[in-house]
Amino acid sequence: MCSKIEEPIISGRRGSGTVFFSGCSLGCVFCQNHDLSQSGKGTAVSVSRLADIFANLEKRGVHNINLVTPSHFVPPIADAIRLGKEKGTGLPFVYNSSGYDAPPSLEMMDGLIDIYMPDLKYADDALGQRYSDLPDYFTVAQTALREMHRQVGDPVIENGIMKKRHPDKAFADAWVD
């Protein structure tokens, strides 16, 4: 799907190549994507087919490949990104999650994701408990946000569009704390 509904900083004029994953690790009482996140709707695809989906989105001219709610499918997504890159996919990959991501999962994505776009829900564990039935939401999200930033550093924005990391090593080194 090509989406211009996402944040303008990633969708720009040509849209963001969104790939929605059904299911969600949260159960937010206010979920706007309940049909996808909680009902089990969706189509199972192989790693190879997912890599082909990435290539087809790139052919459509989108700015990036936007992985929406990927947290619970990280190993096959990582394999599909690698395969897609081997086949020539050159767009930035966006990891668009709730922010409730396990460090081992994020570590699997290190070097594969160019832009992290966490949708931080709460800055208080009590609110996470109340609205998503997660007593440790903010504690987990803080750790995840630190890991995301460690991997990609500060955003790179060119002509109003968020881009992947700069390929120049000297520039990348400036992002290290």
N, C-alpha and C positions, 0 to 999 in steps of 0.2 A: 504494500500500500504506500502511496505517496501522500504525505500529510503536510499541509500548510497550517494545520491547527496547532501544532507544537509551538514552543516558544520561538519567536521570530529569530532569535540569535542562532538557532540551528536549522530552522526551516527556510529562511531567506526567500528568494524568488522561486526557486526550483523545488522546494519541499524537502522534507526529511523522509528517507526510505524506512518507514516504520515496520517492524516485525513484532507483532504482539504475541506473547507467550501466555497461554491460559493458566489459570491458577495464580495464587498469591500466598505469600507466607504471613500476610496480615489479614485480619478480618475486621477492617474498619467499619464502624457503623454508618459512616457517611460515604462509602465507596461509590464513585460515579461509574465504575467499570464492572459492576457486579456480574453482568452476564459473562464476561471473559474471566474475571478473577475468581469467582466462586462457583459457577455452575458447571464447570468442566467442559464447556464448549471449546471446540478447536479441532485441528487436524494434526495428527502425528506425522512428522516428516523425518526422514533420515538425515544424517550429517551431510551426506552428499547433496541431497535435495535442498537443505538449508543453504549450503554454499552456492548452489545455483540460484536460489532466491536472492542472495546478496548480489550476484552478478547481474541478474535481471533488473534489480533496482538501480544498479549503477548505470546500466544501459539506458534507463529512463531519464538519467541526468540529474538525479537527486544530489543534494550536498553531502549526505552521509548515510550510513546504515544505523538506524536507531532501534536498539534492542530494548523493548518495553516489557518490564516485569521479568527479567531474565534470571533472577537470583536462584531459582530452584531447578534450573536447567544448565548450570554453568559448564560441567564437563563436555556435553555434546556441543554446546555453543562454542566453547574454546576450540574444539576440533574443527568445527565448521568454519570458524574465522581463519584458522591456519590453512585449511584446504582452499578456502576462497582466495586468500592471499597468494597461495601457490599457483592458483589458476589466473591470477592477475587482478583481483579486486584491489583497488587502490584508494578507496574512499575511507575517511575516518569512521571508526566505529564508536557509537555512543552507547553507554551503559546507563539506561534510564530505569532507576529502581526506587524503592521506597526508602532506601538508606539503611534498612535492616538487613545487612549483608554480613555473612560470616567471613572473618579474615582468610581462612583457607580457600574459600571460593574466590575472593578478590585476588589472592595471590596467584591463582590459576589464570587470571585474566591479565596479569602483569605483562606488559609489552604488546598485548593484543588490543587493548582499549585505548582510544585516543582522547575521549571526552567522557567524563563521568557526570551524570546529571541526576543526583539523588534528590528525591522529593522528601525532604526532612519533614516529618509529620508533627513531632512534638519535641520540645526541649525540656521535658520533664517525664521521668519514668511513671509517675502517678497518672499522667494524662494518657500515656501509652497503655497502661492497665485499663483505664476507664473506657477509652474509645477504640482500642484495638486488641484488648485482652492480652497484652504483652507487658509484663511487669518490668522488663529490662530494655524497652525500646530505645530510650535515649542513651543509655550506657552502651548498647551494641552499636547504635548509629554513630556515636562519637568515635569509636574505634574504627568503624568502616570509613568515615569521612577522612580520618587521618591517613589511612592506607590509600584511599583514592588519591588524595593530594600527593602522597609520597610517590605514587606511580606516574602521575601526569603533570604535577606542578600547577602553577597558575594558568588560567585560560589564555589561549592565543586567539585574538579576534582580529580578523582582517576584513575590511569592507563590510562590517556589520555581521559577519558570520564567524561562529566559533570554528576553529580549525584544529587539526591534529598538531602534535608537538612539532616544533621546528627541527628539521633534520640535522642542523648544524650542532655538533657536539658541544662546542663552546657555549652556544646559547642554552642548550639543555642543561649544562652544568650549572648555569646561573640559577636554576630552579631548586637545586639541592640546598636544604637548610644548613 
